[in-house]
Amino acid sequence: MPQLPRGFEEFVQLVREHSPREGLNLSSIGTFGTYRTSQTHGQVPAVDIPALWTVVQGQKVCHVGSRTYRYDLGTAIAVFSPMAVVNEVVEASPDSPMLIVGVAIDLGRLAEVLLRLDRADGGAVKPASVDPSGIVAFPLTDSLLDPLIRLFRASSEPTDAAMLSETLIDEIYYRMLASERGGELRTLLQQRGSIQLVAKAVAHIHEHLDQPVSVDNLARMVHLSRPAFYDNFKAVMHTSPLQYAKSVKLDRAQTLIRQGKRASEAGYLVGYNSPSQFSREYKRHFGYAPSATS
């Protein structure tokens, strides 16, 4: 386990105080909150939102394509696009629930912070090679933990939240970009052929879930050839465009069913005109039929 930064015990206490309920606990700031679960579980398909994630207690394992990321103490993980993942909670109990902090990542705003940083320091030395993955893990340092603690404190006071939250989130972005993997992050975000263009295609998929997905149309939209787009997409998202779209559609359908929609209606809303095909693919993805969703 990496060495924990100074102030980590205070961080744990703040997270506990702000995690009264199982599941998601959003703060007054909105783009910042915690997730709590008291039970372990096996592999469950999900779509993780773009955020900086930090585990405070317990442990989670995230599978993305052929890769595995361990969310454990002392590690921060940045997710730059909504990722189709398979999550496992491997360490959690009622007495010691798993607690995770999440700060939403806005790529546009992160790019603005990067531009200001490049102007201030003249630009980081570019690394010899950069992994184009949309998920990056790096150590939780003292300098990154400090604004996270101050963000928790500000969220408890309405005036502080209104006046300080934007500045603190910018500082968190800056500390990410100035971390030991900051040179890789900065190069990655500047590569228009990777994260930025893939993010545009991903946004289109999410905004048109009721429509069929065409790899050719997505490639044209980002001004790449089909092979170049396919390779860039898979390098960033660790899955093909069509498989990603299917995972996102089924994840949204599950949410709609849990909100009270009939299975056939949920399937139609995410682009399935055949109820039998929807039911078949839903069961293959989640391991149970739409009617068994709880």
Beta strands, then each sheet from edge to edge (+ up, - down):
strand 1: 23-26
strand 2: 32-37
strand 3: 41-48
strand 4: 51-57
strand 5: 59-64
strand 6: 67-71
strand 7: 75-79
strand 8: 83-91
strand 9: 98-104
strand 10: 135-139
sheet 1: 1+ 2- 9+ 4- 7+ 10-
sheet 2: 3+ 8- 5+ 6-
end
